[in-house]
Amino acid sequence: MLSSNYIKDPTDPAWKDDPAIKEWSAFMDKYFPDGDKTSTFSTDGYAVAQALMRVLKQYGDELTRE
């Protein structure tokens, strides 16, 4: 079987020492302790939220319709 994913699989032992996975795991422990850490939906949601935060920070205080 062959599969592909653009998000790191939190259950893959290859990522156990990865800084991003450790950061995500700490986030889950703090803000969503009952969340499913075996689900890639959790990592996907976190990645989307991180991307949105980065975009909003790049706009700074100038959040207007223009």
mmCIF file as Biopython writes it, N, C-alpha, C and O atoms, coordinates in Angstrom:
data_model
#
loop_
_atom_site.group_PDB
_atom_site.id
_atom_site.type_symbol
_atom_site.label_atom_id
_atom_site.label_alt_id
_atom_site.label_comp_id
_atom_site.label_asym_id
_atom_site.label_entity_id
_atom_site.label_seq_id
_atom_site.pdbx_PDB_ins_code
_atom_site.Cartn_x
_atom_site.Cartn_y
_atom_site.Cartn_z
_atom_site.occupancy
_atom_site.B_iso_or_equiv
_atom_site.auth_seq_id
_atom_site.auth_asym_id
_atom_site.pdbx_PDB_model_num
ATOM 1   N N  . MET A ? 1  ? 0.842   -1.174 0.000  1.0 0.0 1  A 1 
ATOM 2   C CA . MET A ? 1  ? 0.000   0.000  0.000  1.0 0.0 1  A 1 
ATOM 3   C C  . MET A ? 1  ? 0.888   1.237  0.000  1.0 0.0 1  A 1 
ATOM 4   O O  . MET A ? 1  ? 1.895   1.283  0.706  1.0 0.0 1  A 1 
ATOM 5   N N  . LEU A ? 2  ? 0.525   2.214  -0.771 1.0 0.0 2  A 1 
ATOM 6   C CA . LEU A ? 2  ? 1.261   3.466  -0.875 1.0 0.0 2  A 1 
ATOM 7   C C  . LEU A ? 2  ? 0.334   4.607  -0.508 1.0 0.0 2  A 1 
ATOM 8   O O  . LEU A ? 2  ? -0.797  4.680  -0.988 1.0 0.0 2  A 1 
ATOM 9   N N  . SER A ? 3  ? 0.810   5.487  0.334  1.0 0.0 3  A 1 
ATOM 10  C CA . SER A ? 3  ? 0.002   6.644  0.701  1.0 0.0 3  A 1 
ATOM 11  C C  . SER A ? 3  ? 0.886   7.876  0.772  1.0 0.0 3  A 1 
ATOM 12  O O  . SER A ? 3  ? 2.113   7.782  0.813  1.0 0.0 3  A 1 
ATOM 13  N N  . SER A ? 4  ? 0.243   9.022  0.784  1.0 0.0 4  A 1 
ATOM 14  C CA . SER A ? 4  ? 0.974   10.282 0.812  1.0 0.0 4  A 1 
ATOM 15  C C  . SER A ? 4  ? 0.217   11.271 1.692  1.0 0.0 4  A 1 
ATOM 16  O O  . SER A ? 4  ? -1.012  11.247 1.761  1.0 0.0 4  A 1 
ATOM 17  N N  . ASN A ? 5  ? 0.969   12.142 2.364  1.0 0.0 5  A 1 
ATOM 18  C CA . ASN A ? 5  ? 0.361   13.142 3.219  1.0 0.0 5  A 1 
ATOM 19  C C  . ASN A ? 5  ? 1.289   14.347 3.270  1.0 0.0 5  A 1 
ATOM 20  O O  . ASN A ? 5  ? 2.508   14.182 3.247  1.0 0.0 5  A 1 
ATOM 21  N N  . TYR A ? 6  ? 0.746   15.537 3.337  1.0 0.0 6  A 1 
ATOM 22  C CA . TYR A ? 6  ? 1.565   16.740 3.394  1.0 0.0 6  A 1 
ATOM 23  C C  . TYR A ? 6  ? 1.792   17.199 4.835  1.0 0.0 6  A 1 
ATOM 24  O O  . TYR A ? 6  ? 2.472   18.199 5.067  1.0 0.0 6  A 1 
ATOM 25  N N  . ILE A ? 7  ? 1.235   16.487 5.788  1.0 0.0 7  A 1 
ATOM 26  C CA . ILE A ? 7  ? 1.370   16.799 7.206  1.0 0.0 7  A 1 
ATOM 27  C C  . ILE A ? 7  ? 2.155   15.675 7.871  1.0 0.0 7  A 1 
ATOM 28  O O  . ILE A ? 7  ? 1.991   14.507 7.519  1.0 0.0 7  A 1 
ATOM 29  N N  . LYS A ? 8  ? 3.005   16.026 8.828  1.0 0.0 8  A 1 
ATOM 30  C CA . LYS A ? 8  ? 3.750   15.011 9.563  1.0 0.0 8  A 1 
ATOM 31  C C  . LYS A ? 8  ? 2.773   14.159 10.373 1.0 0.0 8  A 1 
ATOM 32  O O  . LYS A ? 8  ? 1.871   14.678 11.030 1.0 0.0 8  A 1 
ATOM 33  N N  . ASP A ? 9  ? 2.969   12.859 10.313 1.0 0.0 9  A 1 
ATOM 34  C CA . ASP A ? 9  ? 2.122   11.930 11.044 1.0 0.0 9  A 1 
ATOM 35  C C  . ASP A ? 9  ? 2.634   11.834 12.482 1.0 0.0 9  A 1 
ATOM 36  O O  . ASP A ? 9  ? 3.752   11.368 12.706 1.0 0.0 9  A 1 
ATOM 37  N N  . PRO A ? 10 ? 1.835   12.267 13.458 1.0 0.0 10 A 1 
ATOM 38  C CA . PRO A ? 10 ? 2.297   12.266 14.835 1.0 0.0 10 A 1 
ATOM 39  C C  . PRO A ? 10 ? 2.549   10.872 15.404 1.0 0.0 10 A 1 
ATOM 40  O O  . PRO A ? 10 ? 3.187   10.742 16.449 1.0 0.0 10 A 1 
ATOM 41  N N  . THR A ? 11 ? 2.059   9.825  14.733 1.0 0.0 11 A 1 
ATOM 42  C CA . THR A ? 11 ? 2.285   8.465  15.207 1.0 0.0 11 A 1 
ATOM 43  C C  . THR A ? 11 ? 3.520   7.825  14.589 1.0 0.0 11 A 1 
ATOM 44  O O  . THR A ? 11 ? 3.906   6.726  14.988 1.0 0.0 11 A 1 
ATOM 45  N N  . ASP A ? 12 ? 4.143   8.487  13.628 1.0 0.0 12 A 1 
ATOM 46  C CA . ASP A ? 12 ? 5.327   7.951  12.955 1.0 0.0 12 A 1 
ATOM 47  C C  . ASP A ? 12 ? 6.550   8.157  13.848 1.0 0.0 12 A 1 
ATOM 48  O O  . ASP A ? 12 ? 6.879   9.296  14.178 1.0 0.0 12 A 1 
ATOM 49  N N  . PRO A ? 13 ? 7.221   7.095  14.240 1.0 0.0 13 A 1 
ATOM 50  C CA . PRO A ? 13 ? 8.389   7.216  15.111 1.0 0.0 13 A 1 
ATOM 51  C C  . PRO A ? 13 ? 9.510   8.077  14.518 1.0 0.0 13 A 1 
ATOM 52  O O  . PRO A ? 13 ? 10.365  8.570  15.253 1.0 0.0 13 A 1 
ATOM 53  N N  . ALA A ? 14 ? 9.509   8.256  13.213 1.0 0.0 14 A 1 
ATOM 54  C CA . ALA A ? 14 ? 10.543  9.080  12.571 1.0 0.0 14 A 1 
ATOM 55  C C  . ALA A ? 14 ? 10.474  10.530 13.037 1.0 0.0 14 A 1 
ATOM 56  O O  . ALA A ? 14 ? 11.470  11.250 12.961 1.0 0.0 14 A 1 
ATOM 57  N N  . TRP A ? 15 ? 9.317   10.967 13.515 1.0 0.0 15 A 1 
ATOM 58  C CA . TRP A ? 15 ? 9.126   12.365 13.932 1.0 0.0 15 A 1 
ATOM 59  C C  . TRP A ? 15 ? 9.201   12.564 15.443 1.0 0.0 15 A 1 
ATOM 60  O O  . TRP A ? 15 ? 8.981   13.679 15.916 1.0 0.0 15 A 1 
ATOM 61  N N  . LYS A ? 16 ? 9.505   11.521 16.215 1.0 0.0 16 A 1 
ATOM 62  C CA . LYS A ? 16 ? 9.417   11.630 17.671 1.0 0.0 16 A 1 
ATOM 63  C C  . LYS A ? 16 ? 10.313  12.713 18.268 1.0 0.0 16 A 1 
ATOM 64  O O  . LYS A ? 16 ? 9.979   13.270 19.314 1.0 0.0 16 A 1 
ATOM 65  N N  . ASP A ? 17 ? 11.431  13.023 17.634 1.0 0.0 17 A 1 
ATOM 66  C CA . ASP A ? 17 ? 12.339  14.058 18.144 1.0 0.0 17 A 1 
ATOM 67  C C  . ASP A ? 17 ? 12.262  15.360 17.347 1.0 0.0 17 A 1 
ATOM 68  O O  . ASP A ? 17 ? 13.078  16.260 17.546 1.0 0.0 17 A 1 
ATOM 69  N N  . ASP A ? 18 ? 11.295  15.459 16.456 1.0 0.0 18 A 1 
ATOM 70  C CA . ASP A ? 18 ? 11.147  16.636 15.610 1.0 0.0 18 A 1 
ATOM 71  C C  . ASP A ? 18 ? 10.651  17.829 16.435 1.0 0.0 18 A 1 
ATOM 72  O O  . ASP A ? 18 ? 9.663   17.700 17.156 1.0 0.0 18 A 1 
ATOM 73  N N  . PRO A ? 19 ? 11.319  18.990 16.342 1.0 0.0 19 A 1 
ATOM 74  C CA . PRO A ? 19 ? 10.906  20.159 17.128 1.0 0.0 19 A 1 
ATOM 75  C C  . PRO A ? 19 ? 9.464   20.604 16.875 1.0 0.0 19 A 1 
ATOM 76  O O  . PRO A ? 19 ? 8.775   21.009 17.811 1.0 0.0 19 A 1 
ATOM 77  N N  . ALA A ? 20 ? 9.004   20.536 15.637 1.0 0.0 20 A 1 
ATOM 78  C CA . ALA A ? 20 ? 7.639   20.957 15.320 1.0 0.0 20 A 1 
ATOM 79  C C  . ALA A ? 20 ? 6.612   20.013 15.950 1.0 0.0 20 A 1 
ATOM 80  O O  . ALA A ? 20 ? 5.583   20.466 16.450 1.0 0.0 20 A 1 
ATOM 81  N N  . ILE A ? 21 ? 6.882   18.727 15.929 1.0 0.0 21 A 1 
ATOM 82  C CA . ILE A ? 21 ? 5.972   17.762 16.543 1.0 0.0 21 A 1 
ATOM 83  C C  . ILE A ? 21 ? 5.968   17.941 18.060 1.0 0.0 21 A 1 
ATOM 84  O O  . ILE A ? 21 ? 4.922   17.824 18.697 1.0 0.0 21 A 1 
ATOM 85  N N  . LYS A ? 22 ? 7.133   18.225 18.636 1.0 0.0 22 A 1 
ATOM 86  C CA . LYS A ? 22 ? 7.194   18.478 20.081 1.0 0.0 22 A 1 
ATOM 87  C C  . LYS A ? 22 ? 6.392   19.731 20.451 1.0 0.0 22 A 1 
ATOM 88  O O  . LYS A ? 22 ? 5.704   19.754 21.472 1.0 0.0 22 A 1 
ATOM 89  N N  . GLU A ? 23 ? 6.486   20.769 19.619 1.0 0.0 23 A 1 
ATOM 90  C CA . GLU A ? 23 ? 5.728   22.006 19.858 1.0 0.0 23 A 1 
ATOM 91  C C  . GLU A ? 23 ? 4.226   21.734 19.755 1.0 0.0 23 A 1 
ATOM 92  O O  . GLU A ? 23 ? 3.445   22.206 20.581 1.0 0.0 23 A 1 
ATOM 93  N N  . TRP A ? 24 ? 3.834   20.976 18.744 1.0 0.0 24 A 1 
ATOM 94  C CA . TRP A ? 24 ? 2.425   20.614 18.573 1.0 0.0 24 A 1 
ATOM 95  C C  . TRP A ? 24 ? 1.930   19.793 19.758 1.0 0.0 24 A 1 
ATOM 96  O O  . TRP A ? 24 ? 0.825   20.018 20.253 1.0 0.0 24 A 1 
ATOM 97  N N  . SER A ? 25 ? 2.739   18.848 20.211 1.0 0.0 25 A 1 
ATOM 98  C CA . SER A ? 25 ? 2.358   18.002 21.336 1.0 0.0 25 A 1 
ATOM 99  C C  . SER A ? 25 ? 2.179   18.827 22.613 1.0 0.0 25 A 1 
ATOM 100 O O  . SER A ? 25 ? 1.246   18.588 23.380 1.0 0.0 25 A 1 
ATOM 101 N N  . ALA A ? 26 ? 3.066   19.795 22.842 1.0 0.0 26 A 1 
ATOM 102 C CA . ALA A ? 26 ? 2.942   20.674 24.004 1.0 0.0 26 A 1 
ATOM 103 C C  . ALA A ? 26 ? 1.669   21.514 23.900 1.0 0.0 26 A 1 
ATOM 104 O O  . ALA A ? 26 ? 0.972   21.720 24.893 1.0 0.0 26 A 1 
ATOM 105 N N  . PHE A ? 27 ? 1.370   21.998 22.689 1.0 0.0 27 A 1 
ATOM 106 C CA . PHE A ? 27 ? 0.134   22.750 22.460 1.0 0.0 27 A 1 
ATOM 107 C C  . PHE A ? 27 ? -1.084  21.886 22.789 1.0 0.0 27 A 1 
ATOM 108 O O  . PHE A ? 27 ? -2.003  22.330 23.477 1.0 0.0 27 A 1 
ATOM 109 N N  . MET A ? 28 ? -1.081  20.654 22.294 1.0 0.0 28 A 1 
ATOM 110 C CA . MET A ? 28 ? -2.195  19.741 22.547 1.0 0.0 28 A 1 
ATOM 111 C C  . MET A ? 28 ? -2.352  19.497 24.044 1.0 0.0 28 A 1 
ATOM 112 O O  . MET A ? 28 ? -3.467  19.521 24.564 1.0 0.0 28 A 1 
ATOM 113 N N  . ASP A ? 29 ? -1.241  19.263 24.738 1.0 0.0 29 A 1 
ATOM 114 C CA . ASP A ? 29 ? -1.293  19.013 26.180 1.0 0.0 29 A 1 
ATOM 115 C C  . ASP A ? 29 ? -1.904  20.196 26.928 1.0 0.0 29 A 1 
ATOM 116 O O  . ASP A ? 29 ? -2.671  20.011 27.872 1.0 0.0 29 A 1 
ATOM 117 N N  . LYS A ? 30 ? -1.564  21.401 26.506 1.0 0.0 30 A 1 
ATOM 118 C CA . LYS A ? 30 ? -2.018  22.598 27.206 1.0 0.0 30 A 1 
ATOM 119 C C  . LYS A ? 30 ? -3.451  22.994 26.841 1.0 0.0 30 A 1 
ATOM 120 O O  . LYS A ? 30 ? -4.267  23.259 27.724 1.0 0.0 30 A 1 
ATOM 121 N N  . TYR A ? 31 ? -3.754  23.034 25.547 1.0 0.0 31 A 1 
ATOM 122 C CA . TYR A ? 31 ? -5.030  23.601 25.100 1.0 0.0 31 A 1 
ATOM 123 C C  . TYR A ? 31 ? -6.094  22.583 24.685 1.0 0.0 31 A 1 
ATOM 124 O O  . TYR A ? 31 ? -7.276  22.920 24.623 1.0 0.0 31 A 1 
ATOM 125 N N  . PHE A ? 32 ? -5.693  21.362 24.406 1.0 0.0 32 A 1 
ATOM 126 C CA . PHE A ? 32 ? -6.654  20.348 23.947 1.0 0.0 32 A 1 
ATOM 127 C C  . PHE A ? 32 ? -6.245  18.976 24.486 1.0 0.0 32 A 1 
ATOM 128 O O  . PHE A ? 32 ? -6.010  18.048 23.713 1.0 0.0 32 A 1 
ATOM 129 N N  . PRO A ? 33 ? -6.160  18.851 25.821 1.0 0.0 33 A 1 
ATOM 130 C CA . PRO A ? 33 ? -5.649  17.616 26.410 1.0 0.0 33 A 1 
ATOM 131 C C  . PRO A ? 33 ? -6.489  16.372 26.096 1.0 0.0 33 A 1 
ATOM 132 O O  . PRO A ? 33 ? -5.973  15.255 26.127 1.0 0.0 33 A 1 
ATOM 133 N N  . ASP A ? 34 ? -7.759  16.556 25.800 1.0 0.0 34 A 1 
ATOM 134 C CA . ASP A ? 34 ? -8.605  15.410 25.456 1.0 0.0 34 A 1 
ATOM 135 C C  . ASP A ? 34 ? -8.597  15.121 23.954 1.0 0.0 34 A 1 
ATOM 136 O O  . ASP A ? 34 ? -9.279  14.206 23.494 1.0 0.0 34 A 1 
ATOM 137 N N  . GLY A ? 35 ? -7.826  15.901 23.190 1.0 0.0 35 A 1 
ATOM 138 C CA . GLY A ? 35 ? -7.763  15.712 21.743 1.0 0.0 35 A 1 
ATOM 139 C C  . GLY A ? 35 ? -7.032  14.434 21.373 1.0 0.0 35 A 1 
ATOM 140 O O  . GLY A ? 35 ? -6.229  13.911 22.145 1.0 0.0 35 A 1 
ATOM 141 N N  . ASP A ? 36 ? -7.321  13.950 20.196 1.0 0.0 36 A 1 
ATOM 142 C CA . ASP A ? 36 ? -6.734  12.704 19.698 1.0 0.0 36 A 1 
ATOM 143 C C  . ASP A ? 36 ? -5.378  12.979 19.058 1.0 0.0 36 A 1 
ATOM 144 O O  . ASP A ? 36 ? -5.306  13.514 17.952 1.0 0.0 36 A 1 
ATOM 145 N N  . LYS A ? 37 ? -4.307  12.614 19.753 1.0 0.0 37 A 1 
ATOM 146 C CA . LYS A ? 37 ? -2.960  12.842 19.232 1.0 0.0 37 A 1 
ATOM 147 C C  . LYS A ? 37 ? -2.570  11.842 18.140 1.0 0.0 37 A 1 
ATOM 148 O O  . LYS A ? 37 ? -1.505  11.972 17.537 1.0 0.0 37 A 1 
ATOM 149 N N  . THR A ? 38 ? -3.405  10.868 17.887 1.0 0.0 38 A 1 
ATOM 150 C CA . THR A ? 38 ? -3.105  9.921  16.814 1.0 0.0 38 A 1 
ATOM 151 C C  . THR A ? 38 ? -3.756  10.338 15.499 1.0 0.0 38 A 1 
ATOM 152 O O  . THR A ? 38 ? -3.546  9.695  14.471 1.0 0.0 38 A 1 
ATOM 153 N N  . SER A ? 39 ? -4.532  11.398 15.527 1.0 0.0 39 A 1 
ATOM 154 C CA . SER A ? 39 ? -5.258  11.844 14.343 1.0 0.0 39 A 1 
ATOM 155 C C  . SER A ? 39 ? -4.481  12.921 13.591 1.0 0.0 39 A 1 
ATOM 156 O O  . SER A ? 39 ? -4.015  13.894 14.185 1.0 0.0 39 A 1 
ATOM 157 N N  . THR A ? 40 ? -4.349  12.739 12.296 1.0 0.0 40 A 1 
ATOM 158 C CA . THR A ? 40 ? -3.704  13.782 11.490 1.0 0.0 40 A 1 
ATOM 159 C C  . THR A ? 40 ? -4.609  14.995 11.349 1.0 0.0 40 A 1 
ATOM 160 O O  . THR A ? 40 ? -4.150  16.058 10.931 1.0 0.0 40 A 1 
ATOM 161 N N  . PHE A ? 41 ? -5.893  14.858 11.689 1.0 0.0 41 A 1 
ATOM 162 C CA . PHE A ? 41 ? -6.775  16.027 11.696 1.0 0.0 41 A 1 
ATOM 163 C C  . PHE A ? 41 ? -6.303  17.039 12.740 1.0 0.0 41 A 1 
ATOM 164 O O  . PHE A ? 41 ? -6.413  18.247 12.533 1.0 0.0 41 A 1 
ATOM 165 N N  . SER A ? 42 ? -5.781  16.545 13.857 1.0 0.0 42 A 1 
ATOM 166 C CA . SER A ? 42 ? -5.267  17.436 14.900 1.0 0.0 42 A 1 
ATOM 167 C C  . SER A ? 42 ? -4.036  18.201 14.409 1.0 0.0 42 A 1 
ATOM 168 O O  . SER A ? 42 ? -3.924  19.406 14.634 1.0 0.0 42 A 1 
ATOM 169 N N  . THR A ? 43 ? -3.124  17.513 13.749 1.0 0.0 43 A 1 
ATOM 170 C CA . THR A ? 43 ? -1.934  18.199 13.236 1.0 0.0 43 A 1 
ATOM 171 C C  . THR A ? 43 ? -2.295  19.133 12.091 1.0 0.0 43 A 1 
ATOM 172 O O  . THR A ? 43 ? -1.711  20.208 11.957 1.0 0.0 43 A 1 
ATOM 173 N N  . ASP A ? 44 ? -3.249  18.731 11.268 1.0 0.0 44 A 1 
ATOM 174 C CA . ASP A ? 44 ? -3.677  19.573 10.156 1.0 0.0 44 A 1 
ATOM 175 C C  . ASP A ? 44 ? -4.322  20.861 10.665 1.0 0.0 44 A 1 
ATOM 176 O O  . ASP A ? 44 ? -4.000  21.947 10.183 1.0 0.0 44 A 1 
ATOM 177 N N  . GLY A ? 45 ? -5.219  20.747 11.623 1.0 0.0 45 A 1 
ATOM 178 C CA . GLY A ? 45 ? -5.860  21.936 12.196 1.0 0.0 45 A 1 
ATOM 179 C C  . GLY A ? 45 ? -4.851  22.875 12.820 1.0 0.0 45 A 1 
ATOM 180 O O  . GLY A ? 45 ? -4.953  24.093 12.669 1.0 0.0 45 A 1 
ATOM 181 N N  . TYR A ? 46 ? -3.878  22.319 13.520 1.0 0.0 46 A 1 
ATOM 182 C CA . TYR A ? 46 ? -2.828  23.128 14.139 1.0 0.0 46 A 1 
ATOM 183 C C  . TYR A ? 46 ? -2.006  23.849 13.061 1.0 0.0 46 A 1 
ATOM 184 O O  . TYR A ? 46 ? -1.699  25.033 13.202 1.0 0.0 46 A 1 
ATOM 185 N N  . ALA A ? 47 ? -1.655  23.142 11.998 1.0 0.0 47 A 1 
ATOM 186 C CA . ALA A ? 47 ? -0.851  23.737 10.919 1.0 0.0 47 A 1 
ATOM 187 C C  . ALA A ? 47 ? -1.608  24.872 10.228 1.0 0.0 47 A 1 
ATOM 188 O O  . ALA A ? 47 ? -1.020  25.910 9.924  1.0 0.0 47 A 1 
ATOM 189 N N  . VAL A ? 48 ? -2.891  24.685 9.981  1.0 0.0 48 A 1 
ATOM 190 C CA . VAL A ? 48 ? -3.702  25.730 9.350  1.0 0.0 48 A 1 
ATOM 191 C C  . VAL A ? 48 ? -3.783  26.958 10.259 1.0 0.0 48 A 1 
ATOM 192 O O  . VAL A ? 48 ? -3.665  28.091 9.791  1.0 0.0 48 A 1 
ATOM 193 N N  . ALA A ? 49 ? -3.985  26.731 11.557 1.0 0.0 49 A 1 
ATOM 194 C CA . ALA A ? 49 ? -4.053  27.845 12.509 1.0 0.0 49 A 1 
ATOM 195 C C  . ALA A ? 49 ? -2.722  28.588 12.587 1.0 0.0 49 A 1 
ATOM 196 O O  . ALA A ? 49 ? -2.706  29.815 12.674 1.0 0.0 49 A 1 
ATOM 197 N N  . GLN A ? 50 ? -1.614  27.865 12.557 1.0 0.0 50 A 1 
ATOM 198 C CA . GLN A ? 50 ? -0.294  28.489 12.589 1.0 0.0 50 A 1 
ATOM 199 C C  . GLN A ? 50 ? -0.065  29.349 11.338 1.0 0.0 50 A 1 
ATOM 200 O O  . GLN A ? 50 ? 0.496   30.441 11.419 1.0 0.0 50 A 1 
ATOM 201 N N  . ALA A ? 51 ? -0.504  28.843 10.192 1.0 0.0 51 A 1 
ATOM 202 C CA . ALA A ? 51 ? -0.362  29.601 8.947  1.0 0.0 51 A 1 
ATOM 203 C C  . ALA A ? 51 ? -1.198  30.884 9.003  1.0 0.0 51 A 1 
ATOM 204 O O  . ALA A ? 51 ? -0.728  31.946 8.595  1.0 0.0 51 A 1 
ATOM 205 N N  . LEU A ? 52 ? -2.420  30.792 9.501  1.0 0.0 52 A 1 
ATOM 206 C CA . LEU A ? 52 ? -3.276  31.963 9.622  1.0 0.0 52 A 1 
ATOM 207 C C  . LEU A ? 52 ? -2.659  32.986 10.572 1.0 0.0 52 A 1 
ATOM 208 O O  . LEU A ? 52 ? -2.668  34.183 10.282 1.0 0.0 52 A 1 
ATOM 209 N N  . MET A ? 53 ? -2.132  32.532 11.689 1.0 0.0 53 A 1 
ATOM 210 C CA . MET A ? 53 ? -1.486  33.451 12.633 1.0 0.0 53 A 1 
ATOM 211 C C  . MET A ? 53 ? -0.307  34.178 11.982 1.0 0.0 53 A 1 
ATOM 212 O O  . MET A ? 53 ? -0.106  35.372 12.205 1.0 0.0 53 A 1 
ATOM 213 N N  . ARG A ? 54 ? 0.458   33.458 11.189 1.0 0.0 54 A 1 
ATOM 214 C CA . ARG A ? 54 ? 1.619   34.071 10.525 1.0 0.0 54 A 1 
ATOM 215 C C  . ARG A ? 54 ? 1.180   35.158 9.545  1.0 0.0 54 A 1 
ATOM 216 O O  . ARG A ? 54 ? 1.774   36.234 9.492  1.0 0.0 54 A 1 
ATOM 217 N N  . VAL A ? 55 ? 0.138   34.867 8.775  1.0 0.0 55 A 1 
ATOM 218 C CA . VAL A ? 55 ? -0.379  35.842 7.815  1.0 0.0 55 A 1 
ATOM 219 C C  . VAL A ? 55 ? -0.889  37.082 8.542  1.0 0.0 55 A 1 
ATOM 220 O O  . VAL A ? 55 ? -0.581  38.207 8.148  1.0 0.0 55 A 1 
ATOM 221 N N  . LEU A ? 56 ? -1.664  36.877 9.598  1.0 0.0 56 A 1 
ATOM 222 C CA . LEU A ? 56 ? -2.212  38.017 10.341 1.0 0.0 56 A 1 
ATOM 223 C C  . LEU A ? 56 ? -1.105  38.850 10.982 1.0 0.0 56 A 1 
ATOM 224 O O  . LEU A ? 56 ? -1.199  40.077 11.005 1.0 0.0 56 A 1 
ATOM 225 N N  . LYS A ? 57 ? -0.073  38.217 11.495 1.0 0.0 57 A 1 
ATOM 226 C CA . LYS A ? 57 ? 1.049   38.959 12.088 1.0 0.0 57 A 1 
ATOM 227 C C  . LYS A ? 57 ? 1.794   39.767 11.032 1.0 0.0 57 A 1 
ATOM 228 O O  . LYS A ? 57 ? 2.275   40.864 11.316 1.0 0.0 57 A 1 
ATOM 229 N N  . GLN A ? 58 ? 1.893   39.234 9.814  1.0 0.0 58 A 1 
ATOM 230 C CA . GLN A ? 58 ? 2.582   39.957 8.742  1.0 0.0 58 A 1 
ATOM 231 C C  . GLN A ? 58 ? 1.823   41.223 8.349  1.0 0.0 58 A 1 
ATOM 232 O O  . GLN A ? 58 ? 2.432   42.194 7.900  1.0 0.0 58 A 1 
ATOM 233 N N  . TYR A ? 59 ? 0.506   41.219 8.512  1.0 0.0 59 A 1 
ATOM 234 C CA . TYR A ? 59 ? -0.271  42.413 8.225  1.0 0.0 59 A 1 
ATOM 235 C C  . TYR A ? 59 ? -0.145  43.453 9.318  1.0 0.0 59 A 1 
ATOM 236 O O  . TYR A ? 59 ? -0.466  44.622 9.100  1.0 0.0 59 A 1 
ATOM 237 N N  . GLY A ? 60 ? 0.313   43.051 10.483 1.0 0.0 60 A 1 
ATOM 238 C CA . GLY A ? 60 ? 0.505   43.992 11.579 1.0 0.0 60 A 1 
ATOM 239 C C  . GLY A ? 60 ? -0.810  44.547 12.089 1.0 0.0 60 A 1 
ATOM 240 O O  . GLY A ? 60 ? -1.804  43.827 12.176 1.0 0.0 60 A 1 
ATOM 241 N N  . ASP A ? 61 ? -0.816  45.831 12.427 1.0 0.0 61 A 1 
ATOM 242 C CA . ASP A ? 61 ? -2.003  46.470 12.972 1.0 0.0 61 A 1 
ATOM 243 C C  . ASP A ? 61 ? -2.909  47.053 11.900 1.0 0.0 61 A 1 
ATOM 244 O O  . ASP A ? 61 ? -3.898  47.708 12.228 1.0 0.0 61 A 1 
ATOM 245 N N  . GLU A ? 62 ? -2.600  46.836 10.638 1.0 0.0 62 A 1 
ATOM 246 C CA . GLU A ? 62 ? -3.330  47.436 9.525  1.0 0.0 62 A 1 
ATOM 247 C C  . GLU A ? 62 ? -4.326  46.439 8.939  1.0 0.0 62 A 1 
ATOM 248 O O  . GLU A ? 62 ? -4.233  46.080 7.765  1.0 0.0 62 A 1 
ATOM 249 N N  . LEU A ? 63 ? -5.278  45.994 9.758  1.0 0.0 63 A 1 
ATOM 250 C CA . LEU A ? 63 ? -6.268  45.032 9.305  1.0 0.0 63 A 1 
ATOM 251 C C  . LEU A ? 63 ? -7.530  45.745 8.838  1.0 0.0 63 A 1 
ATOM 252 O O  . LEU A ? 63 ? -8.520  45.823 9.565  1.0 0.0 63 A 1 
ATOM 253 N N  . THR A ? 64 ? -7.479  46.265 7.614  1.0 0.0 64 A 1 
ATOM 254 C CA . THR A ? 64 ? -8.629  46.949 7.028  1.0 0.0 64 A 1 
ATOM 255 C C  . THR A ? 64 ? -9.055  46.201 5.768  1.0 0.0 64 A 1 
ATOM 256 O O  . THR A ? 64 ? -8.340  45.316 5.298  1.0 0.0 64 A 1 
ATOM 257 N N  . ARG A ? 65 ? -10.194 46.546 5.233  1.0 0.0 65 A 1 
ATOM 258 C CA . ARG A ? 65 ? -10.660 45.900 3.994  1.0 0.0 65 A 1 
ATOM 259 C C  . ARG A ? 65 ? -9.770  46.247 2.804  1.0 0.0 65 A 1 
ATOM 260 O O  . ARG A ? 65 ? -9.660  45.462 1.862  1.0 0.0 65 A 1 
ATOM 261 N N  . GLU A ? 66 ? -9.138  47.409 2.843  1.0 0.0 66 A 1 
ATOM 262 C CA . GLU A ? 66 ? -8.249  47.773 1.738  1.0 0.0 66 A 1 
ATOM 263 C C  . GLU A ? 66 ? -7.032  46.885 1.789  1.0 0.0 66 A 1 
ATOM 264 O O  . GLU A ? 66 ? -6.140  47.012 0.950  1.0 0.0 66 A 1 
#
